[in-house]
Amino acid sequence: MRRLEGKIAIVTGAVRGIGASVARLFVQEGAAVMLTDMRDELGSALAAELGSQAAYTHLDVGEEAEWAAVLELTHRRFGAPTILVNNAGIFRTEPIESLSMQAYMEVIRTNQIGVFLGMRSCIAPMREVGGGAIVNISSVQGLEGMRNGLAYCASKFAVTGMTRTAAIELAKYRIRVNSVHPGPIATSLVAEAHGTSDIATATAHEPGVPMKRWGQPEEIAGLVLYLASEESSYSTGSAFLADGGLTAGLM
């Protein structure tokens, strides 16, 4: 039997990179998936590609009212969600001295508040069906600092802490909450941080990790699948690394 047969998932930031890889894998493994993002044309195209097990709707993860609409639509289309993947995120780098409040809050709003709203929105429907799994995509920068990354690190450290707190509170409802911490992954987010839309150009150099290569979105999706499935039934409140050895120690 497929590993997510009969499960219903909501995936944020689902139209490209890690989110799209997660959505594709979830559908392959039997889940019905509500894709959410703010790139509506790409979202509609991906939903059409994935077929009847997928649907797309617009979601600004920092807007509380939009979360309510997503939950209503998901329930109407597929049923109560049993899996939430909080993947939507933005990446900005700037020295602390020049970092404006507006720029800081843009990162916090998406990366931190979006995760909070997503988790809170899914508690009630998951309780109703007897439990669920929440996977929050953090980063290695949710475990260690990065030069010029104050806002990003603050948001991702927050995701790590929120994951652990939520896991403690929600265990009584049979809702598991874990975080995934990718290292250098070849995605459009990385390309845009390098000022290009071409992933191959942005990742042409070797990253400074022991494995000496960039990770691929599909490699993170496999870990997310494990945490969303019953195979990880005794794992909650944990941080799962997939970073090519980056945080293992100094090279």
C-alpha positions in Angstrom: 0.0 0.0 0.0 1.2 3.5 -0.7 2.6 5.3 2.3 0.0 8.1 2.4 -3.1 6.3 1.1 -6.2 8.1 2.3 -4.3 11.1 3.8 -5.2 14.7 3.0 -2.4 17.2 3.0 -2.0 21.0 2.7 1.4 22.1 1.4 2.4 25.8 1.4 4.8 27.3 -1.1 3.9 24.3 -3.2 4.5 25.4 -6.8 8.3 25.1 -7.1 11.4 23.8 -5.4 10.9 21.7 -2.2 7.2 22.4 -2.1 6.5 21.1 -5.6 8.7 18.0 -5.0 6.7 17.3 -1.8 3.4 17.7 -3.6 4.4 15.4 -6.4 5.7 12.7 -4.0 2.6 12.9 -1.7 0.3 12.4 -4.7 2.4 9.4 -5.9 2.1 8.0 -2.4 -1.7 8.2 -2.3 -2.4 11.5 -0.6 -4.9 14.2 -1.8 -3.0 17.5 -1.8 -4.2 21.1 -1.5 -1.4 23.1 -3.1 -1.1 26.7 -1.9 1.1 29.5 -3.0 0.9 33.1 -4.3 2.0 32.2 -7.9 -1.4 31.3 -9.1 -0.5 30.5 -12.7 2.2 28.0 -11.7 -0.1 26.6 -9.0 -3.0 25.9 -11.4 -0.6 24.3 -13.9 0.9 22.0 -11.2 -2.5 21.0 -10.0 -3.6 20.1 -13.5 -0.4 18.0 -13.9 -1.1 16.1 -10.7 -4.7 15.3 -11.6 -7.7 14.7 -9.5 -5.7 14.1 -6.3 -4.6 17.7 -6.3 -6.1 21.2 -6.2 -4.7 24.6 -6.0 -5.7 27.8 -4.1 -4.1 31.1 -3.5 -2.7 31.6 0.0 -0.7 34.4 1.6 0.5 32.5 4.7 0.7 35.7 6.7 -3.1 36.4 6.3 -5.2 34.8 9.0 -8.4 35.0 7.0 -6.9 33.3 4.0 -5.9 30.3 6.2 -9.6 30.0 7.2 -10.6 30.0 3.5 -7.9 27.3 2.7 -9.2 25.0 5.4 -12.8 25.4 4.3 -11.9 24.7 0.7 -9.7 21.7 1.6 -12.5 20.2 3.7 -15.1 20.8 0.9 -12.8 19.3 -1.8 -11.1 16.4 0.0 -12.1 16.3 3.7 -10.3 17.3 6.9 -6.5 17.7 6.5 -4.3 15.1 8.3 -1.0 16.5 7.1 0.3 20.1 7.0 3.7 21.0 5.4 4.6 24.6 6.3 7.1 25.1 3.4 6.5 28.7 2.2 9.4 31.0 2.9 11.4 33.9 1.7 15.2 34.5 2.0 16.8 37.9 2.4 20.4 38.8 3.4 21.4 42.3 4.6 23.8 43.6 7.3 22.2 44.3 10.6 23.2 48.0 10.4 21.2 48.6 7.2 18.3 46.2 7.9 15.1 48.1 8.0 12.1 47.2 10.2 10.0 46.7 7.0 12.5 44.3 5.5 12.9 42.4 8.8 9.1 42.1 9.3 8.6 40.9 5.7 10.7 37.8 6.5 9.2 37.3 9.9 5.6 37.6 8.5 6.1 34.8 6.0 8.6 32.5 7.6 7.5 32.7 11.2 3.9 34.0 11.4 2.9 31.9 8.4 4.0 28.7 10.3 2.2 29.8 13.4 -1.1 30.4 11.6 -0.8 27.2 9.6 -0.3 25.1 12.7 -3.0 26.8 14.7 -5.5 26.5 11.8 -5.0 22.8 11.4 -5.3 21.7 15.1 -9.1 21.6 15.2 -9.6 19.5 12.0 -6.8 17.2 12.9 -8.3 16.7 16.4 -11.6 15.8 14.8 -10.1 13.0 12.8 -8.0 11.6 15.6 -4.6 13.1 14.8 -2.2 14.2 12.1 1.3 15.2 11.2 2.8 18.7 10.9 6.1 19.2 9.1 7.7 22.6 9.4 10.5 23.5 7.0 13.1 25.4 8.9 16.8 25.5 7.8 20.3 24.9 9.1 19.9 28.6 9.8 17.3 27.6 12.4 20.2 26.0 14.3 23.1 28.2 13.7 23.8 31.8 12.7 24.7 33.3 9.3 26.5 36.5 8.4 24.0 39.1 7.0 21.1 36.7 7.8 19.6 38.2 11.0 16.0 38.3 9.9 16.2 34.9 8.2 17.9 33.2 11.1 15.5 34.8 13.6 12.5 33.4 11.6 14.0 29.9 11.2 15.1 29.7 14.8 11.5 30.6 15.7 10.2 27.7 13.6 12.5 25.3 15.5 11.2 26.6 18.8 7.6 26.7 17.8 7.9 23.1 16.5 9.1 21.8 19.8 6.5 23.7 21.8 3.7 22.6 19.5 4.8 19.0 19.7 4.5 19.1 23.5 1.1 20.7 23.5 -0.4 18.7 20.6 0.8 15.2 21.5 -2.3 14.6 23.6 -4.3 15.0 20.3 -2.1 12.5 18.5 -0.7 15.4 16.3 3.0 15.0 15.7 5.1 18.1 14.9 8.6 18.0 13.5 11.0 20.3 11.7 13.2 19.7 8.7 16.5 21.7 8.3 17.8 21.7 4.7 21.3 22.9 3.9 22.3 24.1 0.5 19.5 23.0 -1.9 19.4 23.8 -5.6 16.1 25.8 -5.8 14.7 29.0 -7.3 14.9 30.6 -3.9 18.7 30.1 -3.9 18.9 31.3 -7.5 17.0 34.5 -6.7 19.3 35.2 -3.8 22.2 35.1 -6.3 20.4 37.6 -8.5 19.4 35.1 -11.3 16.5 33.0 -12.3 18.7 30.2 -13.5 19.3 27.5 -10.8 22.2 25.9 -12.7 24.1 29.2 -12.8 23.5 29.9 -9.1 24.7 26.5 -8.0 27.6 26.1 -10.4 30.1 26.5 -7.6 30.7 23.8 -5.0 29.0 24.5 -1.7 31.2 24.3 1.4 29.8 21.0 2.8 31.5 17.7 3.3 29.5 16.0 0.6 30.7 18.6 -1.9 27.5 19.0 -3.8 24.2 20.8 -3.7 21.2 18.9 -2.4 18.1 18.5 -4.6 14.5 19.3 -3.6 13.5 15.6 -4.1 16.0 14.6 -1.3 14.2 16.9 1.1 10.8 15.7 -0.1 11.7 12.1 0.8 12.4 13.2 4.4 9.2 15.1 4.6 7.3 12.1 3.4 8.9 10.0 6.2 7.8 12.5 8.8 4.3 12.8 7.3 3.8 9.0 7.2 3.2 6.5 10.0 6.8 5.3 9.6 7.8 8.2 12.0 5.0 7.5 14.4 7.2 7.9 17.5 8.9 11.1 16.3 7.7 14.4 17.5 9.3 17.7 18.5 12.5 16.7 16.6 14.8 18.6 14.2 15.7 16.5 11.2 18.8 17.6 9.2 19.5 17.2 5.5 22.5 19.4 5.0 25.2 17.4 3.3 27.2 17.4 6.6 27.2 21.2 6.9 26.5 21.3 10.6 28.6 18.2 11.5 31.6 20.4 12.3 34.5 22.4 10.8 36.0 21.0 7.6 
